[in-house]
Amino acid sequence: MKKLRDLLNQESLNGLRVRYADWNHRIRFFQVDSIDQEGRVLGTLDNGEKVTYASESDFWRVYHDGDEDSAKAV
C-alpha cells in the first residue's frame, strides 16, 4: 500500500479514505478533504467530525473506498 505522503503531489484526493490507529489504539477511518500548505491532512471522520493530522507518518496506510472491511491491522 502507498503511504499518504506518496500521494500528496496528486491533483485530486477526492474519495481517498484513510485507516489509522489513534493514540488509544482504536482503528478509525476518515476521508481526505484536502491537504493544507503546511502539509497537514484535513478530513472528515465517518461520524462527520472534522479532523486534522500531520501527513508525515510511517503509520498511514491508504485503501480504496470499500476496502476497509478487508484491511489488516497496522
N, CA, C and O atoms as a MOPAC input file, in Angstrom:
PM7 MOZYME 1SCF
protein

 N      0.83300 1    -1.18200 1     0.00000 1
 C      0.00000 1     0.00000 1     0.00000 1
 C      0.88200 1     1.25200 1     0.00000 1
 O      1.96100 1     1.26900 1     0.59300 1
 N      0.41200 1     2.27500 1    -0.66200 1
 C      1.15400 1     3.53100 1    -0.70900 1
 C      0.99300 1     4.26800 1     0.60900 1
 O     -0.05800 1     4.20100 1     1.24700 1
 N      2.03700 1     4.96800 1     1.00900 1
 C      1.92800 1     5.84500 1     2.16400 1
 C      1.27400 1     7.13700 1     1.72100 1
 O      1.38500 1     7.52700 1     0.55800 1
 N      0.59300 1     7.80300 1     2.64100 1
 C     -0.13100 1     9.02200 1     2.31200 1
 C      0.79600 1    10.07400 1     1.73500 1
 O      0.41700 1    10.77200 1     0.79400 1
 N      1.98700 1    10.20600 1     2.26600 1
 C      2.89600 1    11.24300 1     1.76500 1
 C      3.28600 1    11.00900 1     0.31600 1
 O      3.66300 1    11.95200 1    -0.38000 1
 N      3.20300 1     9.76200 1    -0.15200 1
 C      3.49300 1     9.47100 1    -1.55700 1
 C      2.39800 1     9.98500 1    -2.47600 1
 O      2.61600 1    10.11800 1    -3.68000 1
 N      1.22500 1    10.27600 1    -1.92800 1
 C      0.09100 1    10.72500 1    -2.72300 1
 C     -0.11500 1    12.23300 1    -2.68400 1
 O     -0.99300 1    12.75100 1    -3.37400 1
 N      0.67700 1    12.94500 1    -1.88900 1
 C      0.43700 1    14.36400 1    -1.66200 1
 C      0.55400 1    15.21000 1    -2.91700 1
 O     -0.08200 1    16.26100 1    -2.99500 1
 N      1.32500 1    14.80500 1    -3.88300 1
 C      1.51100 1    15.60400 1    -5.08400 1
 C      0.45700 1    15.34100 1    -6.14600 1
 O      0.47800 1    15.98300 1    -7.19700 1
 N     -0.46300 1    14.41600 1    -5.90400 1
 C     -1.52500 1    14.16600 1    -6.86500 1
 C     -2.52400 1    15.31000 1    -6.82600 1
 O     -2.77400 1    15.89300 1    -5.77100 1
 N     -3.09300 1    15.62700 1    -7.98200 1
 C     -4.00900 1    16.75800 1    -8.07500 1
 C     -5.31700 1    16.50500 1    -7.34700 1
 O     -5.87900 1    17.43100 1    -6.76200 1
 N     -5.81300 1    15.28400 1    -7.36600 1
 C     -7.12200 1    15.00700 1    -6.78800 1
 C     -7.02600 1    13.93800 1    -5.71300 1
 O     -6.48500 1    12.85600 1    -5.94200 1
 N     -7.55500 1    14.25100 1    -4.54500 1
 C     -7.63600 1    13.28500 1    -3.45400 1
 C     -9.08900 1    12.92600 1    -3.16900 1
 O     -9.38700 1    12.33400 1    -2.13100 1
 N     -9.99300 1    13.27700 1    -4.07500 1
 C    -11.41400 1    13.03900 1    -3.86100 1
 C    -11.67900 1    11.56600 1    -3.60900 1
 O    -11.24800 1    10.71000 1    -4.38100 1
 N    -12.38800 1    11.27300 1    -2.52600 1
 C    -12.78300 1     9.91000 1    -2.22200 1
 C    -11.71700 1     9.07100 1    -1.54200 1
 O    -11.96500 1     7.90700 1    -1.22500 1
 N    -10.52600 1     9.63600 1    -1.30700 1
 C     -9.47000 1     8.89000 1    -0.64300 1
 C     -9.84400 1     8.68300 1     0.81300 1
 O    -10.08700 1     9.64600 1     1.54000 1
 N     -9.88900 1     7.42900 1     1.23900 1
 C    -10.21600 1     7.11500 1     2.62800 1
 C     -8.99000 1     6.51100 1     3.29000 1
 O     -8.27600 1     5.70800 1     2.69000 1
 N     -8.75500 1     6.90800 1     4.53600 1
 C     -7.56400 1     6.50300 1     5.26400 1
 C     -7.97500 1     5.78800 1     6.54000 1
 O     -8.88600 1     6.21800 1     7.24700 1
 N     -7.28700 1     4.69000 1     6.82000 1
 C     -7.49000 1     3.95600 1     8.06700 1
 C     -6.24100 1     4.17000 1     8.90700 1
 O     -5.12500 1     4.11500 1     8.39000 1
 N     -6.42200 1     4.41500 1    10.20200 1
 C     -5.26900 1     4.61100 1    11.06900 1
 C     -5.61400 1     4.18800 1    12.48500 1
 O     -6.78700 1     4.07700 1    12.84300 1
 N     -4.59000 1     3.95400 1    13.28400 1
 C     -4.76500 1     3.65000 1    14.70300 1
 C     -4.45400 1     4.92600 1    15.47300 1
 O     -3.37100 1     5.49400 1    15.33200 1
 N     -5.41400 1     5.38000 1    16.29600 1
 C     -5.17100 1     6.60100 1    17.06700 1
 C     -4.37200 1     6.26300 1    18.32700 1
 O     -3.97700 1     5.11600 1    18.53700 1
 N     -4.14100 1     7.28100 1    19.16000 1
 C     -3.31500 1     7.08900 1    20.35900 1
 C     -3.92900 1     6.10600 1    21.34300 1
 O     -3.21500 1     5.53400 1    22.16600 1
 N     -5.24000 1     5.90000 1    21.27300 1
 C     -5.92200 1     4.94000 1    22.14700 1
 C     -6.02800 1     3.56700 1    21.49200 1
 O     -6.75800 1     2.70000 1    21.97400 1
 N     -5.30300 1     3.37100 1    20.39900 1
 C     -5.26100 1     2.10300 1    19.66300 1
 C     -6.59800 1     1.73500 1    19.03800 1
 O     -6.86100 1     0.56200 1    18.77600 1
 N     -7.43800 1     2.73000 1    18.79900 1
 C     -8.69400 1     2.49500 1    18.08400 1
 C     -8.41800 1     2.63400 1    16.59400 1
 O     -7.68000 1     3.52300 1    16.17200 1
 N     -9.01400 1     1.75100 1    15.80300 1
 C     -8.91900 1     1.87200 1    14.35200 1
 C     -9.99400 1     2.85100 1    13.90800 1
 O    -11.17100 1     2.67500 1    14.22000 1
 N     -9.58400 1     3.88500 1    13.17700 1
 C    -10.52500 1     4.90600 1    12.72500 1
 C    -10.36700 1     5.09000 1    11.22100 1
 O     -9.32700 1     4.76600 1    10.64700 1
 N    -11.40600 1     5.61000 1    10.59800 1
 C    -11.40200 1     5.86500 1     9.16300 1
 C    -11.80300 1     7.31000 1     8.92300 1
 O    -12.68700 1     7.83100 1     9.60400 1
 N    -11.16400 1     7.96200 1     7.96400 1
 C    -11.63100 1     9.27800 1     7.55600 1
 C    -11.38000 1     9.47300 1     6.07300 1
 O    -10.52800 1     8.82700 1     5.46300 1
 N    -12.15900 1    10.38700 1     5.52100 1
 C    -11.99400 1    10.74200 1     4.11600 1
 C    -11.17300 1    12.01000 1     4.04300 1
 O    -11.44100 1    12.97100 1     4.76400 1
 N    -10.16700 1    12.02000 1     3.16900 1
 C     -9.32200 1    13.19900 1     2.99400 1
 C    -10.10000 1    14.24800 1     2.21200 1
 O    -10.59100 1    13.98600 1     1.11500 1
 N    -10.20500 1    15.45100 1     2.79800 1
 C    -10.86400 1    16.56500 1     2.11900 1
 C     -9.84700 1    17.42500 1     1.37800 1
 O    -10.09600 1    17.87200 1     0.25900 1
 N     -8.69300 1    17.65300 1     2.01900 1
 C     -7.64800 1    18.46200 1     1.39800 1
 C     -6.36900 1    18.33300 1     2.21400 1
 O     -6.35200 1    17.72100 1     3.28300 1
 N     -5.31000 1    18.91700 1     1.69100 1
 C     -4.03900 1    18.99400 1     2.39900 1
 C     -3.62400 1    20.45100 1     2.38100 1
 O     -3.53100 1    21.06300 1     1.31700 1
 N     -3.37100 1    21.01500 1     3.56800 1
 C     -3.07700 1    22.44500 1     3.62900 1
 C     -1.63900 1    22.73800 1     3.21000 1
 O     -0.87200 1    21.82200 1     2.91200 1
 N     -1.28100 1    24.02400 1     3.19000 1
 C      0.03300 1    24.44900 1     2.71000 1
 C      1.17000 1    23.95800 1     3.59200 1
 O      2.31100 1    23.86400 1     3.14200 1
 N      0.86300 1    23.64500 1     4.85200 1
 C      1.88300 1    23.14600 1     5.76700 1
 C      1.95800 1    21.62100 1     5.76100 1
 O      2.72200 1    21.03600 1     6.52800 1
 N      1.17400 1    20.97800 1     4.90500 1
 C      1.23100 1    19.53400 1     4.77500 1
 C      0.31900 1    18.75800 1     5.69700 1
 O      0.39500 1    17.53000 1     5.74800 1
 N     -0.54800 1    19.45000 1     6.43200 1
 C     -1.49400 1    18.74100 1     7.30000 1
 C     -2.66300 1    18.22300 1     6.48400 1
 O     -3.12700 1    18.87500 1     5.54900 1
 N     -3.13100 1    17.04000 1     6.85400 1
 C     -4.27200 1    16.42500 1     6.19000 1
 C     -5.54700 1    16.88400 1     6.88800 1
 O     -5.68200 1    16.73600 1     8.10200 1
 N     -6.48000 1    17.44000 1     6.12000 1
 C     -7.77600 1    17.85700 1     6.64100 1
 C     -8.79000 1    16.83900 1     6.15000 1
 O     -8.85700 1    16.54500 1     4.95600 1
 N     -9.58100 1    16.29900 1     7.07400 1
 C    -10.50900 1    15.25000 1     6.66800 1
 C    -11.76100 1    15.20900 1     7.51500 1
 O    -11.96000 1    16.03400 1     8.40600 1
 N    -12.60700 1    14.22400 1     7.21600 1
 C    -13.87500 1    14.04000 1     7.90500 1
 C    -13.99100 1    12.58300 1     8.33200 1
 O    -13.88000 1    11.67300 1     7.51000 1
 N    -14.21700 1    12.36900 1     9.64000 1
 C    -14.44300 1    11.01900 1    10.14800 1
 C    -15.79400 1    10.51000 1     9.67800 1
 O    -16.63000 1    11.28900 1     9.22100 1
 N    -16.01100 1     9.20500 1     9.78800 1
 C    -17.28000 1     8.61600 1     9.37900 1
 C    -18.47000 1     9.21700 1    10.12400 1
 O    -19.58300 1     9.23000 1     9.59800 1
 N    -18.24700 1     9.72000 1    11.35400 1
 C    -19.33900 1    10.32100 1    12.12600 1
 C    -19.56400 1    11.79300 1    11.78400 1
 O    -20.40300 1    12.44700 1    12.40400 1
 N    -18.81900 1    12.32900 1    10.79600 1
 C    -18.99000 1    13.71100 1    10.36300 1
 C    -18.05100 1    14.70000 1    11.02300 1
 O    -17.99100 1    15.85800 1    10.61000 1
 N    -17.31600 1    14.27200 1    12.04100 1
 C    -16.38500 1    15.14700 1    12.74500 1
 C    -15.21700 1    15.51600 1    11.83300 1
 O    -14.64600 1    14.64900 1    11.17000 1
 N    -14.85800 1    16.80800 1    11.79900 1
 C    -13.71800 1    17.29500 1    11.02300 1
 C    -12.44200 1    17.07000 1    11.83100 1
 O    -12.42100 1    17.31100 1    13.03800 1
 N    -11.38200 1    16.60900 1    11.17100 1
 C    -10.12900 1    16.30700 1    11.84400 1
 C     -8.95100 1    16.84800 1    11.03600 1
 O     -9.06200 1    17.08600 1     9.83300 1
 N     -7.82000 1    17.03800 1    11.72200 1
 C     -6.57800 1    17.46900 1    11.09200 1
 C     -5.45000 1    16.61100 1    11.64200 1
 O     -5.34800 1    16.41400 1    12.85300 1
 N     -4.60100 1    16.09900 1    10.75400 1
 C     -3.48900 1    15.25500 1    11.16600 1
 C     -2.24100 1    15.62000 1    10.38200 1
 O     -2.31800 1    16.10400 1     9.25200 1
 N     -1.08800 1    15.38000 1    10.99800 1
 C      0.17700 1    15.55600 1    10.28600 1
 C      0.25700 1    14.52000 1     9.17900 1
 O     -0.12600 1    13.36700 1     9.38100 1
 N      0.74500 1    14.91300 1     8.02400 1
 C      0.80200 1    13.98000 1     6.89600 1
 C      2.06000 1    13.12200 1     6.90100 1
 O      2.09500 1    12.08400 1     6.24100 1
 N      3.07900 1    13.52800 1     7.62200 1
 C      4.32300 1    12.75800 1     7.65300 1
 C      4.25900 1    11.72500 1     8.76600 1
 O      4.48700 1    12.04700 1     9.93200 1
 N      3.95400 1    10.50400 1     8.41300 1
 C      3.86000 1     9.43000 1     9.39000 1
 C      4.13700 1     8.10800 1     8.70400 1
 O      3.71900 1     7.89400 1     7.56700 1
 N      4.83600 1     7.22700 1     9.38600 1
 C      5.05600 1     5.88600 1     8.85400 1
 C      3.89400 1     4.96300 1     9.18800 1
 O      3.93000 1     3.78200 1     8.84300 1
 N      2.86200 1     5.47900 1     9.85400 1
 C      1.74800 1     4.64900 1    10.27700 1
 C      0.55400 1     4.72400 1     9.33800 1
 O     -0.41800 1     3.99800 1     9.54400 1
 N      0.58800 1     5.57200 1     8.31900 1
 C     -0.52200 1     5.69700 1     7.38100 1
 C     -0.56300 1     4.51900 1     6.43200 1
 O      0.47500 1     4.02400 1     5.99000 1
 N     -1.75800 1     4.07700 1     6.12500 1
 C     -1.97300 1     3.09700 1     5.07200 1
 C     -3.19600 1     3.55400 1     4.29600 1
 O     -4.19200 1     3.95600 1     4.89700 1
 N     -3.13600 1     3.49900 1     2.98800 1
 C     -4.20900 1     4.01700 1     2.14800 1
 C     -4.93600 1     2.86000 1     1.47600 1
 O     -4.30700 1     1.94400 1     0.94500 1
 N     -6.26700 1     2.90700 1     1.50400 1
 C     -7.09900 1     1.87200 1     0.90100 1
 C     -8.12100 1     2.52500 1    -0.00300 1
 O     -8.50500 1     3.67200 1     0.22400 1
 N     -8.56100 1     1.81900 1    -1.01300 1
 C     -9.63200 1     2.31800 1    -1.86300 1
 C    -10.94700 1     2.22800 1    -1.10700 1
 O    -11.10700 1     1.37800 1    -0.23100 1
 N    -11.88200 1     3.09600 1    -1.44100 1
 C    -13.19300 1     3.09700 1    -0.81000 1
 C    -13.82400 1     1.71400 1    -0.94800 1
 O    -13.86900 1     1.15400 1    -2.04400 1
 N    -14.30800 1     1.16800 1     0.15900 1
 C    -14.92700 1    -0.14500 1     0.16400 1
 C    -14.00000 1    -1.24600 1     0.64100 1
 O    -14.45500 1    -2.35400 1     0.92800 1
 N    -12.70100 1    -0.96200 1     0.73000 1
 C    -11.74100 1    -1.97800 1     1.16500 1
 C    -11.52000 1    -1.98800 1     2.67400 1
 O    -10.72000 1    -2.78200 1     3.16800 1
 N    -12.20400 1    -1.13400 1     3.40900 1
 C    -11.95700 1    -1.00700 1     4.84000 1
 C    -12.17000 1    -2.31900 1     5.58700 1
 O    -11.42400 1    -2.63300 1     6.51500 1
 N    -13.18700 1    -3.08700 1     5.18700 1
 C    -13.50900 1    -4.31600 1     5.90100 1
 C    -12.43600 1    -5.38200 1     5.73800 1
 O    -12.27500 1    -6.23300 1     6.61200 1
 N    -11.71000 1    -5.34700 1     4.64600 1
 C    -10.67300 1    -6.35000 1     4.41800 1
 C     -9.29200 1    -5.86800 1     4.85500 1
 O     -8.31300 1    -6.60700 1     4.74000 1
 N     -9.20600 1    -4.64100 1     5.35100 1
 C     -7.91300 1    -4.07700 1     5.75100 1
 C     -7.38200 1    -4.79900 1     6.98700 1
 O     -8.13100 1    -5.09500 1     7.91800 1
 N     -6.11600 1    -5.06800 1     6.97900 1
 C     -5.46200 1    -5.68900 1     8.13300 1
 C     -5.03800 1    -4.59800 1     9.10700 1
 O     -4.91500 1    -3.43400 1     8.72900 1
 N     -4.81800 1    -4.97700 1    10.35400 1
 C     -4.39000 1    -4.00600 1    11.36500 1
 C     -3.01300 1    -3.47500 1    11.01400 1
 O     -2.17400 1    -4.19400 1    10.47100 1
 N     -2.79200 1    -2.21200 1    11.33100 1
 C     -1.49500 1    -1.58000 1    11.07400 1
 C     -0.49000 1    -2.11700 1    12.06600 1
 O      0.67600 1    -1.72500 1    12.03800 1

